[in-house]
Amino acid sequence: MELKSNTSDNISRIKYLSKLFKSLPDDLPLNPASSRYRFGLDGEELEENGHWYALNHNLEICFQAHSLRGEPLKITERGKSLDTLLKMLQDGMREAPGDAELIMNWVERLIAAAMVSGAKNVKQTSKRKMAFSSSDEGSAAQPAIKTALKKRGPTRKARDRLPVKGTAVTPITIVDDTDTSSDTETTAPRVHSEPLRARETAKPKMPRLVALDDSDDEHDGDDVDDGELPKPVRKRQSTLFAFSGFKKLSKAEADEQNRREMAETRQEAEDERVREAMVRNLRETQKREGARERKRKSRFSKKAKEIRSGKRNSAGKIMKKLQMVLGHETPAAGVPDLSDLAELSRPGKIWKKGRNVKLKGTIQNRHSRTNWYHPYLWVHINNVASRVAWSPTFIVSTLQKDHPSLFAKLHRGTVFKWISKKGKKWSKKTVENVARRSVLARTGRVGILSPHREIVEEVTSQLKDLRLSGVPVNILVARSILIAVIKERQPELLDRGDFFCSESYVRDFLESTLDWSVRKGTRAAAHIPDNADDLCEAAFFRIVHLANWYDIPLSLLINMDQTGVYLVPGNNVTFNDRGAKQVNIASKDEKRAYTLVVASSCAGDLLPFQQVWSGASVKSCPTGNAKGMEEALDRGFHFTFANSPKKTSHFSTFKTMVEWMECVYIPYVNKIIRDEELPEDQKSILFIDCYPVHTGEEFRNYCRHHHPNVFVIYVPANCTGIYQPADVGLQRVTKHALKQESLNFLVESHRQQLAGGLKPEAVRFTHSLPVLRDATVAPAVHVYDMFKQGKGPELVRKAWSKCQVKQWCLSPEVIQHRDTKAALRKYLQDHPTFKAEIDAKIGDVYGIDSEHVNTEDDFNNEGADMDDSEVPIGSVIQEALGNGLGCMPFSAAGHGIASSEHTAVHDGGFLRGLAEGDDIWAWNVDGTRISTLP
């Protein structure tokens, strides 16, 4: 019989939760407009799964319990929504008493959440319990019994002893004859009433103990007169009546009497609880029956309305053919079956009458996926999103409640992909799909190649074979195959002037024909420090001080940087089936890449390149028979191996840095000293970034002891993007040129195999590292000659001049200007610490102990931040370094290379091809041109 006790405790805990909600801190938002607390029970869930399931599901969504991962709940707002929550919990306790324990689990979690969120620790007040048991004895049970007695009033025996209203009460004297030791007397009240006289003949009952006033015992033992009643003597702590017919109760008998009375009281209280429980259960049963009857009537009324509207037949069965398609009323005749919603949502596809229909020899299966971007569907989705605070769960539930026939198959995971990760809005890709009124995946669109199905089948077959063999396929590999096959089968397509098989076209091609998507890792860009301008300004004045104090020509102010170059795509990135859980890649841990060391002077000279390869011997470097090796050695190129503890690492080490100093830097400095007739101890400046090898004590000691005439100045950490010439302008141009050279190598290799008579399925890309190493020499020579000839030196100087902070840049004119020298003197006066470092020839390197972003992991993000390969190098130079420098002799458009007017700046400031022929949506699936795009 714990129902009442438990119900009382539950109500007490809910009231306690209400007090905690009212004591939440004021810094929590009050009734925010964008509240995610939308408490309420879904009618369909309530009907199908019961009260507890609907309540639990709503609380899980509102508090995002699935994302807590073991963390406690937190209350993020206060106001009316919490009042609604309390009412929902109270209704749950009333409507589902069988689930009271489950609901109280949520109450306890919410109490803990309120405390965690800063609610004041208010004191809980609850009703006094009446807990009895057969073992309750003595003082422990007395408070509860007394409380119960106060509520019930006097017991039956006590009521019998109460005086009747309107009767007089006079004291009577009772003599205790049982006590032989003394003539003890006591006084008891005597009631003169008719009921008392009527009961005088009845058997006397044991009187209750009456506490009398204390009195002195000074009269004990005194004689009394004969014939007179003895005077009453008040005994201290008198406990028994001395009256004829009654005997004195012993302690055991008194205890037994108390136990009987306690048992009677306990039984009466328990009977009362049983009665209340029965009444309460009866009321709840009546309430449930009433709710069930109301629901039955509501369903009957709704069903009758649907029968009248034609949604159900006369037997009450739902009609298969509905009078609503895509949210618009249509005549009853000819209404399509809603099971064909996938077909109906794709305009222009009505010709698909059978299960499999051929269009120009190609089997076109019926659609099984709904095109949610159809205007009649998307208008409902877009309207609901803002109303439910862009919650995918609430978007789907609201749509399925308002339009169950249209959005029955819509899943919240699909909606989640539509929403931008940057805020409450649709992603850019979603907006583009809505504008096109369709999604590209699995549509089979190939744009300009629609009339040439043999090319499409050949290319897709080769790509599938590559993936089956584990070869990674990225955008460069796929584009090279497409260009090679088009050159061999339909070369005139590349001569149109509006089709360049751009990277964007290749991406759409793979998504449309194979439903492939790319998976790649991303890495956050380095955070430029808040005081970057001040740090770079200090580095600038260090350069100015050294250049003027030691009379250093600007041809000996040299900046050096390393960049990673891939021979073929990175092995950890490939196109594959969308959503595939397992992606197999052959030789995943073997990098086909090297490090290219690029150095330039402020005067516009480019130092010879150094190539660093992974490995531990000269066998890891290109061979002497490599194409272009002789030209490379004539220009002073240096080829070396990293000999890193990590065998696959091709990044610069202390060994390669020493070799670069001895084989590239010092020979260049000596050449400048000879050409300009400078002294043998001429000073020079090496301006490098904070790569750990550069800032390491080993390399600095090496420069100090072996090359004392070289001053090393560091670019402040995480400032290379704004104050290192190599990163500001040279690396982007260099990597784009090498990317195009790599594409040409892949295309030519593929085309030669096709021209040699090999069948398309037999064509393979070589992944032999020795072959690929030898293929890198000639492209590096071409890029080096690009910077050394024509406007190349001007391009280098432009890269230095774009390194600017405040009013200072690294151009030769600024460094040597007399105003700069005057500014240096004032800067030394205003910065005494900097002056002390200059005088002592020391200085701190900002960020030397911080984590630097220039590590090998950067190469895993290959291709993420690069211009598309179809963009001409001249357009890249013009975008990176400004107008007037894009007119390079090698920037002419050709097969696979767009013209400058067909390029545009895309996201992130990088260039993309923009040709009408590369737009897959500009062509119908039957190969006809669409004159006007939607």
Phi, psi and omega in degrees: 000060182251009184298313181295316181299314180295318180297318178297317178297319182296315179298321178298318180292323178293320176296322177297320176298321178298319178296321178297319179299322181286342181257015177297151183296151183289343182284349173287140182297141180259117180047060181294150181292327182262041183293138174263357178276096178241081185278136180163155184260133177285130185298319181291318177296321179298321182285320186276321189245351177101170186293315184296317181298316181296318180294313181297319180297318180295317180293322178299320181289312185295322181263005177051047185296334181292341182259003183285329179051052176089351179281152180287160175294156175224142176268123185254358179202172178220165178128212188294329182298325179289327174297320177297322178298316180298317180296322180294322178292318179296318177297323179296320178295326182280319186279331184230070182297334179291340180257020184301320182295320179294318180295322180293335173299318176295321179300316180294323177295322179290324176298315178297321179295320179296319178295318178296326183279001173106013179293144180291144183280080181285153182279132180277133178245132181223162179291147179289130183280155172244097183245117180237152174210166182293343183263001182287120180220162172068210186290336183296328183265349187297314182301317181294321180293317180297320178299317180295321180294322179298321181288323183281336187091188182295149177286173182298317180294322180292322180295327179295330183271353179287145177291150178282140181300133178092002180258156180265146181245122178234147182286146173237155182259132181241128181257130180272099181282346184281345182265106183275348184282337183202161176269070185281136177234153176217166184244135177227152181287142178241131184255123177266099179208162179295318180300326181291318180297326181292335182260006183293330181279347181286167178294128182293149180256161179291123181286153174285152178288131180242124179284126180257165180291149177290145177212162181282157179259025186289340180267359182300131177091355179290149177282155177237156181286146177291146179081358178245144175294142178295143178294136180297135178244125179275117179267141178289133180057040177292133188240346184230153173276133173264089187221147182295133179095351179244148176239160182287132178281135173281171180297319180296319179293322178296320178295320179295321177297317178298320180295320178298316180295320177297319179297318178298315180297318180297318181295320178296318179295320180291321176299323179294319179294320178298316180298315179297320179296319179295319178296317181295316179297322178297317179296318179294321177297317178297322180293318178296319179297320179294318179295322180294321179292319178297319178296321179297317179294322179296317178295319180297318179295319179294318179296319178296321179295320179292327176294319179293326181279350179095359179289331176239154176277184184294337178276357179090006179276143180291133179287140178290326180262118183262159180264024177219123178232122178057034173082009181234134180292138177227161177299153183297324182287134175076016178288125181293155175292133184291346174294343177266025180300327178299321178285319183295331184280000180242103181296147177082009182247018185290343182293347182282091183271318182266180179291318175231119181234142181262138175235106182056044176086354182255129179286126179247102179288155178292151182286142177243350181248137181282137176272095183290348180277000176301136185307321182289338176269318186292331181298323177289318181297315183293323180291323183285326188304312183289334181287333183248026174060033173061032176273120181303322181296313181288329176300312182293314183296321179294317180295318180290335176282319181282322183225072185298327182287332183274320190246027180296329184262003180283133183246148182294332176297325177293317180294323180301322179291335180285334188275138180291145177281352183265359180161186182275080179197168177284147178291164181297321179297321179295318179299320178295319179295322178294320179296325178276348181065022180195164174251148189279328189305132175063018178277340181080007179289136177228009175064236186293342180272005182303318178286351186244069183294335179294326177291318180298315181294322180294316182293313181296324178296316179294320180295320178295320179296322179297317181291325178296327179276359178087004180285129179291139179241113175244189189296327182288318178295312181298320180292321180296322178294316180299313181296317181297315180293320180294319178299324183279325186261313183222070184296337182293340178297325181278353179262003183293326183095352179234009178224121182235009183051054186292168180296324177295323177295318181298317179300314179296323179299313181293322180290321185284318186271323186245352185055045178263143174228158183261146176240123179215153177276147176240156181222134183297139178291154180296141180276119179290126183298154181296328180261032183301320181298318180292320180294315180292327177297320177297317177298322179298315181288336171297315179298314181298316180299312181293318182297324182272321183291322182254009177052057182266123177291152184290345174290346177253013168264106194238133174248137182229143178208155177253149175218144179273136181233127179267135176287313172228172185306150176303136187289350180264007182231131179201156168280143180203173180305135180298130178081005181295135181276329181240123180238112182272132179227125178286139177054047185300324184272000180262112181277130172260073186207166176211169177257130177252122180265116183247128179226144180216160178253159180295339180281351177109006178276149174247123179284156178303148180285153168238132175255129178246123182247154173288150181133182184229013178207171180293345178291345178277355182260163176303148182281166179291345180269003181297146179296126180088001182295320180297315178296322180296316180293325176297328181273358176093017179298152178232131181242128183212173179242152188283325184052046182274152174304329174271115191299326184272003183279131176247013184279157184298141176237178177300323178300312182290329178292319177298318179295322178295318178299316185281327188258342183237304187293304184297317176301321178295316179299316179298323178295318178295320179297319179290313185294323183259007177053055179264161179296156184294331179266029181300133178280156175217163182239127174252113184256104186230165182273182186266038173298138187307325177295323181293317184271357180295150182297328181297314181289322179294320176295324178299313179295321183294322185268325185262335181223071183293344180273004179255119175266125180259120176241135185258137169291130180307141183303140179065017177245009183295332180290344181240346186219023171238119185306322182298316181282330183290322185218324190284317186295322181297315179292317181298312183292327178292319178297317178293328177295317178293323177296320178295320177298316179299322179297316181293318180296314182295321178297318180292317183294321180296323178293320178293318180293334180282001176099002179290145175288152183305321182289346180266352182287134181224148172272138177281135174244017178290122183296318177301319179294316181293324178298313181296332182284353182270346187289308183300315177301321179296322178295320179297316180294318179299315179296329178299319181282340184268343185247160174056237181271012181300309178302324178295324177297319179297314180296326178295322178298322178292318183291338179282353175276093188226135170226139186054232179260010186249131173232172185264026177285151179304322183296319182289316183298322184266000184288146182292330176295328177294320178296318178296322178294327177295317180298318179292324180295322178293325178291322183280344183231081183297327179295318177297320179296321179295322177294320178297315182295323181273359180057041176230179177171150178274145176260116182294129175081014183296333181260001182271163178289122184265145184279345185275074180236176183295336181297339181296332183285346177288346180261033185302132175084354184288321183238066179219156175287150179295149187290341179280350181285131179295148182298329178298322178292324178295316179298317180295321180289323184280323190238358174110171182293155174091354182246003183272354183274071181263150183295341183256012186265011181290145180285153179202202180297115180085355178245122182281164174275165185297328181286347178258027176236155180207154178283128180252195181303142177080003178085009180261159187268143176228153175288145183220079179239144184296325180292340179274000180271110181298328183283358179275000183230142174284165180292340179270005176094359179274151183278137175271120185288319182231121179281148179291000000 
